[in-house]
């Protein structure tokens, strides 16, 4: 029998967890727009950018899907105060690094700044979930 205990998290735990959920939900929206080639998606980019995205290897779309859906699950598990959130954040980070690494290496990143922001957020959410686990806010 394992004994698990929780400490009450501070209010900023909930704020960061909600930000994580919103950030990744926006990622899911972006993924679905690209996957289904919606009008809103097409209107957001230049023809050159759309051509680059259309010709990217299919594994990059797979990495995109894994990154955002595991990110949403990580955020949900944070809000439920479940330690498995850390595992989902790790998977999300790996997928982000694959997808964004490809964009940076091939020079196909529309905005290097945005790529770096996405990577920083993925790292921050993983670090935050590990910190929350160390404080026994999640178990």
N, C-alpha and C positions, 0 to 999 in steps of 0.2 A: 504494500500500500504506500503510495507516495503522498507526501504532504505538500500541498501547494498553498501558498498564501499570496494575497494581494495587498499592496499598499494603495491607498487612495491617490490617484494621479492628480496633478495640479490642473487647473483650467487650461493652461497652455497645451497640455497633452491633447485635450479634446480639440482645440483650435487647430493644431498641427495635423491631427488625424483627419479632420474635416477638409482642410486644405489639400491633403494628400488624396482624399477621395475625389474632390472636385477636379484636381489636376489630372488624375488618371481617367476620370470620366470624360474630360475634354479630349484626352488621348484616344479613348474608345470612339468618340464621335469623329475624330480625325481619321482614325483607321477605317471606320465604316464608310465614311465619305470617299476615301480613296479606294477601298475595296469594291464599292458599288458604283464608283465613278459618278457621283452625284453632280448635279448642276452647280450646287454651292461649292463643291470641291473644285470643279473645273474653272469656276469664276474666280477662285482664290489664287490662281497661279497663271504664269505666262505660258504660251504654247511650248516654249523651250523647256520650261520646268516640267510640264506635263509629259513631254516626250521623254525626258530623263527618267521620270518616275515610271512610265510605262515600260521602259527598257531595262529597268533594274532587275536583278535576279529575283526569282520568286521567293527565295529564302529570306530576303530582306523584308518582304511583306509578312512572312511567317514570324520573323523576329519582332516586327512591329506589333502584331497581334498578341504574341506572348508577353511582350513588355507591358502593354497597356491593360490587358485582361488580368495578368497576375498582379499588376499594380493596384487595380481596383480591388481584387481579392485581399491583397495585403492591407489596404486601407480599411476594408470592412472588418478584417480580423483584428486590426488595431482597435477599431471602435468597439469590437466585442471583447477586447482585452485578452486575445488569444496569442500565445507565443508563436504559433505557426505563421503569424504575419511576417516574421523575420525570414522564413524560408521563401515565402512568396516575393518579398522584396529582393532577396538575393537572385532569384530566377529572373525577376523583372530587370534588375541591373545588368545581368549577363546578356539578356536579350537587347537591352538598350545599347550596350557596348558593341554588340555585333552589328546592329543596324546603323548606329551613328558612326561607328568605326569605318564601316564600308563607305558611308557618305563622305567622310573626311578624307579617306585614303584615295578615293576615286575623284575627288574634287567636285562631287555632285551635290554637296550641301548647299542649299539655297542661301542659308545664313549660318556661318560658322558660330556666331554668337548664340543663336538658338540651339544649335547642336550642343554646345558647351553647357548651356542652361539646362537642357534636358538631362545630360549626364550628371551634372551637379545635383539636380533634384533627385535623381535615382539613387545616387550615393547618399544623399542626406536622409532620404526616407529609410534606407537600410540602417544607417548609423543610428537614426532616431529610434527605430524599432529595437535595436540591440540595447540602446541606452534604457529604453522603457522596460525591457526584460531585466536588465541589471538592477533596476530600481523596484522590481516586482510590481510594476503597474500592469504588466501583462504576464500571464503564466499559462 
